Amino acid sequence: MNDSKIRAFGVDNADTYWQERESVGRTSEKRVHLFIRELVFKYTKPPGNVLICGVGDGHEYRLCAERIDTWGVEMSQYAIDQYEFDTDKIINADLNNGIPEFPVKFNAITVSMVLHWLDDPEQFLIGAKSSLEPNGCLVVIIPNITYYRYRLGFLMGHFPPISPSHKNFQTSSEVEQMFLRAGFNIVERSASKNAMKTRMWPRLFATDIGYVLKPE
């Protein structure tokens, strides 16, 4: 008898999710955190405000706060309690309900590895426009489910090693169409890895793809 566990998607409890990540050492700083900082600093000059949607392990927030006034939204109170920096500007909230009210508008809003957690990512993007300053931007990072090794795996009948915390799965082409429907222009498409082939063809060679979006 095959006793393999049936794959289930989504997260029932955000606190449990982060406790489990912490227990297996999956909360360290990674290349993608530095990549996000690079994009934020490229499009937001001090003084400026940035909102981190999904503070998560806290590295993205900490890195952006080195130069820019940084705010955040995080679903897990447990994660917030672990941060070794001031959390007064972080709201514990579910982004499925949209971005909470803040006393400022933002020059940049980062949405890194978050859209696939949401029930309605397109509606979230539409709502995010009201939290931006004029000429503000979204910095969005998505997992690339059409990465070339994943494509080869599909041919062999293997599901890609993507976290089952995802509620929805979209290809980069589908995500880009969603950006347009939500009223954004794609200003930049890039990847965290510096290899030339990855930067030139992120849809094929990047495990994650970064976008800078501005409202039409």
C-alpha positions in Angstrom: 0.0 0.0 0.0 1.2 3.5 -0.9 1.2 5.5 2.4 2.4 8.7 0.9 0.7 11.7 2.3 -1.6 13.4 -0.1 -0.4 16.9 -0.9 -2.5 19.6 0.7 -2.2 23.3 0.0 -2.5 26.5 2.1 -1.6 27.3 5.7 -4.1 26.6 8.5 -2.2 28.5 11.2 0.5 31.1 10.4 2.1 30.8 13.8 2.6 27.1 13.5 3.9 27.6 10.0 6.7 29.9 11.2 7.5 27.7 14.2 8.0 24.8 11.8 10.2 26.9 9.5 12.3 28.0 12.5 12.7 24.5 13.8 14.3 23.3 10.5 16.5 26.3 10.1 14.6 28.0 7.2 14.6 31.5 8.5 18.2 32.6 7.6 19.0 35.6 5.3 19.1 34.7 1.6 20.1 36.2 -1.7 16.5 37.2 -2.4 16.4 39.5 0.6 19.4 41.4 -0.7 17.9 41.5 -4.2 14.7 43.0 -2.8 16.7 45.7 -1.0 18.5 46.4 -4.2 15.2 47.0 -6.1 13.7 49.1 -3.3 16.8 51.3 -3.0 16.9 51.7 -6.8 13.3 53.1 -6.9 13.1 54.8 -3.5 15.5 57.4 -2.4 15.7 58.7 1.2 13.7 60.1 2.7 11.0 57.6 1.7 8.6 55.1 3.0 8.5 51.4 2.2 5.9 48.8 3.3 6.8 45.2 3.6 3.8 43.0 3.0 4.6 39.7 4.7 7.5 40.6 7.0 8.1 36.9 7.5 11.6 36.1 8.8 12.3 39.9 9.1 15.4 40.1 7.0 13.8 42.1 4.2 12.4 44.6 6.8 15.7 44.9 8.6 17.7 45.5 5.3 15.3 48.1 4.0 15.2 49.9 7.4 19.0 50.6 7.1 18.2 53.5 4.8 14.4 54.0 4.4 11.5 54.5 6.9 10.1 50.9 6.9 6.6 49.6 7.9 5.2 46.1 7.7 2.3 43.7 7.8 2.7 40.2 9.1 0.1 37.5 9.6 2.0 35.6 12.3 2.2 37.2 15.8 4.7 34.5 16.6 7.0 35.7 13.8 6.7 39.3 15.0 7.6 38.3 18.6 10.9 36.9 17.3 12.2 40.0 15.6 15.3 41.6 17.2 14.3 45.1 16.0 11.6 47.6 16.8 8.2 46.3 15.7 6.1 49.4 16.4 5.5 49.9 12.7 4.4 46.4 12.0 0.7 45.4 12.0 -0.4 41.9 12.7 -3.0 41.4 10.0 -4.2 39.0 7.2 -3.4 40.5 3.8 -6.4 38.6 2.4 -8.3 41.5 3.9 -6.2 44.0 2.0 -3.5 46.4 3.3 -4.4 47.9 6.6 -4.6 51.6 7.1 -1.3 53.3 7.8 -0.6 57.0 8.7 1.5 57.4 5.5 1.5 56.5 1.8 4.4 54.5 0.5 7.0 55.1 -2.2 7.4 51.3 -2.5 5.4 48.3 -1.3 7.2 44.9 -1.4 5.1 41.8 -1.9 7.7 39.0 -1.8 6.5 35.4 -2.0 3.1 36.5 -0.8 0.7 36.5 -3.8 0.5 32.7 -3.9 -0.7 32.8 -0.3 -3.7 35.0 -1.1 -7.3 33.9 -1.9 -7.6 36.7 -4.5 -4.2 38.1 -5.5 -5.6 40.3 -8.3 -8.0 42.1 -5.9 -5.1 42.6 -3.5 -3.0 44.3 -6.2 -5.9 46.5 -7.2 -6.4 47.6 -3.6 -2.6 48.2 -3.1 -2.7 51.1 -5.4 -4.5 53.3 -2.9 -1.5 52.8 -0.4 1.1 54.2 -2.9 2.4 57.7 -3.2 2.2 59.2 -6.7 4.8 57.5 -8.8 5.2 54.8 -6.1 5.9 51.2 -7.1 5.3 47.6 -6.1 8.2 45.3 -5.8 6.8 41.8 -6.3 8.7 38.5 -6.1 7.1 35.2 -7.2 8.3 31.6 -7.2 8.9 30.5 -10.8 7.0 27.3 -11.3 8.2 27.1 -15.0 11.9 27.1 -14.0 13.6 24.8 -16.5 14.5 22.0 -14.0 10.8 22.0 -12.9 9.8 21.6 -16.5 12.0 18.6 -16.9 10.6 17.2 -13.7 7.1 17.5 -15.0 8.1 15.4 -18.0 9.1 12.7 -15.5 5.9 13.0 -13.5 7.4 15.0 -10.6 5.7 17.9 -8.9 8.2 20.8 -8.4 9.7 21.2 -4.9 7.4 24.2 -4.1 6.1 24.8 -0.6 2.5 23.4 -0.1 1.8 26.6 1.8 0.8 28.1 -1.6 -2.9 28.5 -2.2 -2.6 29.3 -5.9 -0.1 28.4 -8.6 0.4 30.8 -11.6 3.1 30.8 -14.3 5.0 34.0 -14.8 3.0 34.7 -18.0 -0.3 34.3 -16.0 1.0 36.6 -13.2 2.1 39.2 -15.7 -1.4 39.2 -17.3 -2.8 39.6 -13.8 -0.6 42.7 -13.2 -2.0 44.3 -16.4 -5.6 43.5 -15.4 -5.0 45.0 -12.0 -3.9 48.3 -13.6 -0.1 48.1 -13.4 2.7 48.5 -15.9 5.8 46.2 -15.6 8.7 48.6 -15.3 11.3 45.9 -14.7 11.5 42.1 -14.7 14.6 40.5 -13.2 16.0 37.7 -10.9 18.0 37.5 -7.7 20.7 35.4 -9.3 23.4 37.4 -11.2 24.1 34.8 -13.9 23.7 36.3 -17.3 21.3 33.7 -18.6 19.2 34.1 -15.5 19.0 37.9 -15.8 18.3 37.7 -19.6 15.7 34.9 -19.4 14.3 34.8 -15.9 11.2 32.9 -16.9 13.3 29.9 -17.9 16.4 30.0 -15.6 15.3 31.8 -12.4 13.8 30.0 -9.5 12.2 33.3 -8.4 11.3 36.3 -10.5 11.3 39.9 -9.4 9.0 42.6 -10.8 8.8 46.4 -10.4 5.3 47.6 -11.1 3.8 51.1 -11.4 0.1 52.0 -11.7 -1.0 53.0 -15.2 
